[in-house]
Amino acid sequence: FIKIKDKYLGLQIKPVGHAYITQIINERTQQGETHIKFTKKYGGKVFYVFSIKEGDKKVIANQEIIEQIKEEIKRLS
């Protein structure tokens, strides 16, 4: 999570790969209600950040999420 003043936004960091696709889909379905509760309680949205491995480094696969997170930080500030 990231704290902004008295609110929080949530981050779910998930590895991307064929072995994880089914697990991620199941989690997103199951956690939808939990994310709604988080937003009601803490004020911020929950974001999925997908991680891929490039060489020895882990990189954010869904780069567009960064802009969405920045917008949420502005909204909560």
N, CA, C and O atoms as a GROMACS GRO file, in nm:
protein
  308
    1PHE      N    1   0.084  -0.119   0.000
    1PHE     CA    2   0.000   0.000   0.000
    1PHE      C    3   0.088   0.124   0.000
    1PHE      O    4   0.206   0.119   0.033
    2ILE      N    5   0.028   0.235  -0.038
    2ILE     CA    6   0.094   0.365  -0.032
    2ILE      C    7   0.003   0.457   0.048
    2ILE      O    8  -0.116   0.467   0.018
    3LYS      N    9   0.058   0.524   0.149
    3LYS     CA   10  -0.020   0.616   0.231
    3LYS      C   11  -0.009   0.756   0.173
    3LYS      O   12   0.100   0.805   0.146
    4ILE      N   13  -0.125   0.820   0.155
    4ILE     CA   14  -0.133   0.959   0.110
    4ILE      C   15  -0.222   1.030   0.212
    4ILE      O   16  -0.343   1.008   0.217
    5LYS      N   17  -0.159   1.116   0.293
    5LYS     CA   18  -0.229   1.183   0.403
    5LYS      C   19  -0.295   1.078   0.492
    5LYS      O   20  -0.226   0.995   0.550
    6ASP      N   21  -0.428   1.081   0.503
    6ASP     CA   22  -0.498   0.984   0.588
    6ASP      C   23  -0.563   0.872   0.508
    6ASP      O   24  -0.646   0.798   0.561
    7LYS      N   25  -0.525   0.858   0.381
    7LYS     CA   26  -0.583   0.756   0.293
    7LYS      C   27  -0.474   0.662   0.243
    7LYS      O   28  -0.355   0.689   0.258
    8TYR      N   29  -0.516   0.553   0.183
    8TYR     CA   30  -0.423   0.455   0.128
    8TYR      C   31  -0.470   0.411  -0.010
    8TYR      O   32  -0.590   0.406  -0.037
    9LEU      N   33  -0.373   0.379  -0.097
    9LEU     CA   34  -0.407   0.307  -0.219
    9LEU      C   35  -0.335   0.174  -0.211
    9LEU      O   36  -0.229   0.162  -0.150
   10GLY      N   37  -0.394   0.073  -0.273
   10GLY     CA   38  -0.339  -0.062  -0.264
   10GLY      C   39  -0.265  -0.102  -0.390
   10GLY      O   40  -0.300  -0.060  -0.500
   11LEU      N   41  -0.164  -0.184  -0.372
   11LEU     CA   42  -0.088  -0.239  -0.484
   11LEU      C   43  -0.084  -0.391  -0.471
   11LEU      O   44  -0.050  -0.445  -0.366
   12GLN      N   45  -0.119  -0.458  -0.579
   12GLN     CA   46  -0.105  -0.603  -0.586
   12GLN      C   47  -0.001  -0.628  -0.694
   12GLN      O   48  -0.025  -0.603  -0.812
   13ILE      N   49   0.115  -0.678  -0.654
   13ILE     CA   50   0.223  -0.703  -0.749
   13ILE      C   51   0.222  -0.852  -0.782
   13ILE      O   52   0.235  -0.937  -0.694
   14LYS      N   53   0.207  -0.881  -0.912
   14LYS     CA   54   0.193  -1.019  -0.958
   14LYS      C   55   0.295  -1.051  -1.066
   14LYS      O   56   0.318  -0.969  -1.155
   15PRO      N   57   0.356  -1.170  -1.058
   15PRO     CA   58   0.446  -1.211  -1.166
   15PRO      C   59   0.366  -1.249  -1.289
   15PRO      O   60   0.256  -1.303  -1.278
   16VAL      N   61   0.420  -1.221  -1.406
   16VAL     CA   62   0.352  -1.256  -1.531
   16VAL      C   63   0.427  -1.371  -1.595
   16VAL      O   64   0.550  -1.371  -1.603
   17GLY      N   65   0.353  -1.467  -1.639
   17GLY     CA   66   0.408  -1.584  -1.706
   17GLY      C   67   0.298  -1.685  -1.724
   17GLY      O   68   0.195  -1.678  -1.657
   18HIS      N   69   0.318  -1.777  -1.814
   18HIS     CA   70   0.213  -1.875  -1.843
   18HIS      C   71   0.170  -1.952  -1.719
   18HIS      O   72   0.053  -1.986  -1.706
   19ALA      N   73   0.262  -1.980  -1.631
   19ALA     CA   74   0.230  -2.056  -1.510
   19ALA      C   75   0.138  -1.979  -1.416
   19ALA      O   76   0.070  -2.040  -1.333
   20TYR      N   77   0.134  -1.847  -1.428
   20TYR     CA   78   0.058  -1.764  -1.334
   20TYR      C   79  -0.075  -1.713  -1.389
   20TYR      O   80  -0.156  -1.661  -1.312
   21ILE      N   81  -0.100  -1.726  -1.519
   21ILE     CA   82  -0.217  -1.664  -1.580
   21ILE      C   83  -0.347  -1.710  -1.515
   21ILE      O   84  -0.429  -1.626  -1.478
   22THR      N   85  -0.368  -1.840  -1.500
   22THR     CA   86  -0.491  -1.890  -1.438
   22THR      C   87  -0.504  -1.840  -1.295
   22THR      O   88  -0.613  -1.801  -1.254
   23GLN      N   89  -0.396  -1.840  -1.221
   23GLN     CA   90  -0.398  -1.793  -1.082
   23GLN      C   91  -0.438  -1.645  -1.076
   23GLN      O   92  -0.519  -1.607  -0.991
   24ILE      N   93  -0.382  -1.563  -1.164
   24ILE     CA   94  -0.413  -1.419  -1.164
   24ILE      C   95  -0.559  -1.396  -1.197
   24ILE      O   96  -0.625  -1.316  -1.131
   25ILE      N   97  -0.612  -1.466  -1.297
   25ILE     CA   98  -0.753  -1.450  -1.335
   25ILE      C   99  -0.842  -1.488  -1.217
   25ILE      O  100  -0.938  -1.416  -1.187
   26ASN      N  101  -0.813  -1.600  -1.152
   26ASN     CA  102  -0.893  -1.643  -1.036
   26ASN      C  103  -0.887  -1.541  -0.923
   26ASN      O  104  -0.989  -1.510  -0.862
   27GLU      N  105  -0.767  -1.490  -0.894
   27GLU     CA  106  -0.752  -1.392  -0.787
   27GLU      C  107  -0.828  -1.264  -0.816
   27GLU      O  108  -0.894  -1.210  -0.727
   28ARG      N  109  -0.821  -1.215  -0.938
   28ARG     CA  110  -0.890  -1.090  -0.973
   28ARG      C  111  -1.039  -1.105  -0.953
   28ARG      O  112  -1.105  -1.013  -0.905
   29THR      N  113  -1.093  -1.220  -0.990
   29THR     CA  114  -1.236  -1.245  -0.972
   29THR      C  115  -1.272  -1.251  -0.825
   29THR      O  116  -1.369  -1.189  -0.782
   30GLN      N  117  -1.193  -1.324  -0.748
   30GLN     CA  118  -1.221  -1.341  -0.606
   30GLN      C  119  -1.198  -1.213  -0.526
   30GLN      O  120  -1.268  -1.188  -0.428
   31GLN      N  121  -1.100  -1.134  -0.565
   31GLN     CA  122  -1.064  -1.017  -0.486
   31GLN      C  123  -1.141  -0.891  -0.522
   31GLN      O  124  -1.122  -0.788  -0.457
   32GLY      N  125  -1.226  -0.897  -0.621
   32GLY     CA  126  -1.304  -0.780  -0.659
   32GLY      C  127  -1.379  -0.719  -0.541
   32GLY      O  128  -1.375  -0.598  -0.520
   33GLU      N  129  -1.446  -0.804  -0.464
   33GLU     CA  130  -1.522  -0.757  -0.347
   33GLU      C  131  -1.428  -0.701  -0.240
   33GLU      O  132  -1.460  -0.601  -0.176
   34THR      N  133  -1.314  -0.764  -0.221
   34THR     CA  134  -1.216  -0.718  -0.124
   34THR      C  135  -1.163  -0.580  -0.163
   34THR      O  136  -1.143  -0.495  -0.076
   35HIS      N  137  -1.142  -0.558  -0.292
   35HIS     CA  138  -1.093  -0.428  -0.338
   35HIS      C  139  -1.198  -0.319  -0.316
   35HIS      O  140  -1.162  -0.206  -0.283
   36ILE      N  141  -1.324  -0.352  -0.333
   36ILE     CA  142  -1.431  -0.255  -0.305
   36ILE      C  143  -1.430  -0.219  -0.156
   36ILE      O  144  -1.443  -0.102  -0.121
   37LYS      N  145  -1.415  -0.318  -0.070
   37LYS     CA  146  -1.410  -0.293   0.074
   37LYS      C  147  -1.289  -0.208   0.110
   37LYS      O  148  -1.298  -0.118   0.194
   38PHE      N  149  -1.174  -0.236   0.048
   38PHE     CA  150  -1.052  -0.158   0.072
   38PHE      C  151  -1.077  -0.011   0.036
   38PHE      O  152  -1.044   0.079   0.114
   39THR      N  153  -1.136   0.013  -0.080
   39THR     CA  154  -1.162   0.150  -0.125
   39THR      C  155  -1.258   0.221  -0.030
   39THR      O  156  -1.237   0.338   0.002
   40LYS      N  157  -1.362   0.152   0.015
   40LYS     CA  158  -1.456   0.214   0.108
   40LYS      C  159  -1.388   0.247   0.241
   40LYS      O  160  -1.414   0.353   0.300
   41LYS      N  161  -1.303   0.159   0.288
   41LYS     CA  162  -1.238   0.178   0.418
   41LYS      C  163  -1.124   0.279   0.412
   41LYS      O  164  -1.111   0.363   0.502
   42TYR      N  165  -1.041   0.272   0.307
   42TYR     CA  166  -0.919   0.352   0.303
   42TYR      C  167  -0.920   0.466   0.200
   42TYR      O  168  -0.829   0.549   0.199
   43GLY      N  169  -1.021   0.470   0.114
   43GLY     CA  170  -1.035   0.582   0.022
   43GLY      C  171  -0.971   0.567  -0.114
   43GLY      O  172  -1.011   0.635  -0.208
   44GLY      N  173  -0.872   0.480  -0.127
   44GLY     CA  174  -0.800   0.466  -0.253
   44GLY      C  175  -0.830   0.336  -0.325
   44GLY      O  176  -0.879   0.239  -0.266
   45LYS      N  177  -0.801   0.336  -0.454
   45LYS     CA  178  -0.821   0.218  -0.537
   45LYS      C  179  -0.708   0.117  -0.514
   45LYS      O  180  -0.604   0.150  -0.455
   46VAL      N  181  -0.731  -0.004  -0.561
   46VAL     CA  182  -0.628  -0.109  -0.560
   46VAL      C  183  -0.585  -0.132  -0.704
   46VAL      O  184  -0.669  -0.145  -0.794
   47PHE      N  185  -0.455  -0.138  -0.726
   47PHE     CA  186  -0.399  -0.154  -0.860
   47PHE      C  187  -0.320  -0.283  -0.870
   47PHE      O  188  -0.250  -0.322  -0.776
   48TYR      N  189  -0.332  -0.350  -0.984
   48TYR     CA  190  -0.250  -0.467  -1.014
   48TYR      C  191  -0.129  -0.422  -1.093
   48TYR      O  192  -0.142  -0.358  -1.198
   49VAL      N  193  -0.011  -0.455  -1.042
   49VAL     CA  194   0.115  -0.427  -1.111
   49VAL      C  195   0.171  -0.563  -1.152
   49VAL      O  196   0.199  -0.648  -1.067
   50PHE      N  197   0.188  -0.584  -1.283
   50PHE     CA  198   0.238  -0.711  -1.335
   50PHE      C  199   0.387  -0.702  -1.359
   50PHE      O  200   0.436  -0.610  -1.425
   51SER      N  201   0.459  -0.798  -1.305
   51SER     CA  202   0.604  -0.800  -1.308
   51SER      C  203   0.654  -0.908  -1.405
   51SER      O  204   0.606  -1.022  -1.402
   52ILE      N  205   0.749  -0.871  -1.492
   52ILE     CA  206   0.813  -0.968  -1.578
   52ILE      C  207   0.964  -0.962  -1.554
   52ILE      O  208   1.017  -0.861  -1.510
   53LYS      N  209   1.029  -1.071  -1.583
   53LYS     CA  210   1.173  -1.075  -1.562
   53LYS      C  211   1.243  -1.050  -1.695
   53LYS      O  212   1.217  -1.118  -1.794
   54GLU      N  213   1.333  -0.952  -1.696
   54GLU     CA  214   1.416  -0.922  -1.811
   54GLU      C  215   1.561  -0.935  -1.766
   54GLU      O  216   1.616  -0.846  -1.701
   55GLY      N  217   1.622  -1.046  -1.801
   55GLY     CA  218   1.757  -1.072  -1.752
   55GLY      C  219   1.753  -1.094  -1.602
   55GLY      O  220   1.679  -1.180  -1.554
   56ASP      N  221   1.832  -1.018  -1.529
   56ASP     CA  222   1.835  -1.029  -1.384
   56ASP      C  223   1.741  -0.933  -1.314
   56ASP      O  224   1.733  -0.932  -1.191
   57LYS      N  225   1.669  -0.851  -1.391
   57LYS     CA  226   1.583  -0.748  -1.333
   57LYS      C  227   1.436  -0.783  -1.350
   57LYS      O  228   1.397  -0.854  -1.443
   58LYS      N  229   1.356  -0.732  -1.259
   58LYS     CA  230   1.210  -0.740  -1.271
   58LYS      C  231   1.162  -0.605  -1.320
   58LYS      O  232   1.204  -0.500  -1.270
   59VAL      N  233   1.072  -0.608  -1.418
   59VAL     CA  234   1.024  -0.486  -1.483
   59VAL      C  235   0.871  -0.487  -1.480
   59VAL      O  236   0.809  -0.593  -1.486
   60ILE      N  237   0.811  -0.369  -1.470
   60ILE     CA  238   0.665  -0.357  -1.473
   60ILE      C  239   0.618  -0.381  -1.616
   60ILE      O  240   0.657  -0.309  -1.708
   61ALA      N  241   0.535  -0.483  -1.634
   61ALA     CA  242   0.485  -0.519  -1.767
   61ALA      C  243   0.376  -0.424  -1.814
   61ALA      O  244   0.371  -0.389  -1.932
   62ASN      N  245   0.290  -0.383  -1.725
   62ASN     CA  246   0.179  -0.294  -1.760
   62ASN      C  247   0.214  -0.150  -1.722
   62ASN      O  248   0.162  -0.095  -1.625
   63GLN      N  249   0.303  -0.092  -1.798
   63GLN     CA  250   0.356   0.042  -1.771
   63GLN      C  251   0.246   0.149  -1.758
   63GLN      O  252   0.264   0.248  -1.687
   64GLU      N  253   0.133   0.129  -1.827
   64GLU     CA  254   0.024   0.227  -1.820
   64GLU      C  255  -0.030   0.243  -1.679
   64GLU      O  256  -0.092   0.345  -1.647
   65ILE      N  257  -0.009   0.144  -1.595
   65ILE     CA  258  -0.059   0.150  -1.457
   65ILE      C  259   0.010   0.261  -1.378
   65ILE      O  260  -0.048   0.314  -1.283
   66ILE      N  261   0.131   0.294  -1.416
   66ILE     CA  262   0.206   0.399  -1.344
   66ILE      C  263   0.131   0.531  -1.351
   66ILE      O  264   0.118   0.600  -1.250
   67GLU      N  265   0.081   0.566  -1.468
   67GLU     CA  266   0.006   0.692  -1.483
   67GLU      C  267  -0.124   0.687  -1.402
   67GLU      O  268  -0.163   0.787  -1.341
   68GLN      N  269  -0.190   0.572  -1.400
   68GLN     CA  270  -0.313   0.557  -1.322
   68GLN      C  271  -0.285   0.572  -1.173
   68GLN      O  272  -0.364   0.633  -1.100
   69ILE      N  273  -0.175   0.518  -1.127
   69ILE     CA  274  -0.137   0.530  -0.986
   69ILE      C  275  -0.106   0.677  -0.954
   69ILE      O  276  -0.147   0.727  -0.849
   70LYS      N  277  -0.036   0.745  -1.043
   70LYS     CA  278  -0.006   0.887  -1.022
   70LYS      C  279  -0.134   0.969  -1.011
   70LYS      O  280  -0.145   1.058  -0.927
   71GLU      N  281  -0.232   0.939  -1.097
   71GLU     CA  282  -0.360   1.010  -1.092
   71GLU      C  283  -0.433   0.984  -0.960
   71GLU      O  284  -0.495   1.075  -0.904
   72GLU      N  285  -0.426   0.863  -0.911
   72GLU     CA  286  -0.490   0.830  -0.784
   72GLU      C  287  -0.421   0.902  -0.670
   72GLU      O  288  -0.487   0.949  -0.577
   73ILE      N  289  -0.290   0.912  -0.674
   73ILE     CA  290  -0.216   0.986  -0.572
   73ILE      C  291  -0.258   1.132  -0.573
   73ILE      O  292  -0.279   1.190  -0.466
   74LYS      N  293  -0.271   1.192  -0.690
   74LYS     CA  294  -0.318   1.331  -0.699
   74LYS      C  295  -0.458   1.345  -0.641
   74LYS      O  296  -0.486   1.439  -0.567
   75ARG      N  297  -0.544   1.251  -0.675
   75ARG     CA  298  -0.684   1.256  -0.625
   75ARG      C  299  -0.689   1.249  -0.475
   75ARG      O  300  -0.770   1.317  -0.412
   76LEU      N  301  -0.603   1.168  -0.415
   76LEU     CA  302  -0.605   1.149  -0.269
   76LEU      C  303  -0.529   1.258  -0.194
   76LEU      O  304  -0.544   1.272  -0.072
   77SER      N  305  -0.449   1.336  -0.266
   77SER     CA  306  -0.366   1.440  -0.199
   77SER      C  307  -0.446   1.560  -0.157
   77SER      O  308  -0.390   1.654  -0.100
   0.00000   0.00000   0.00000
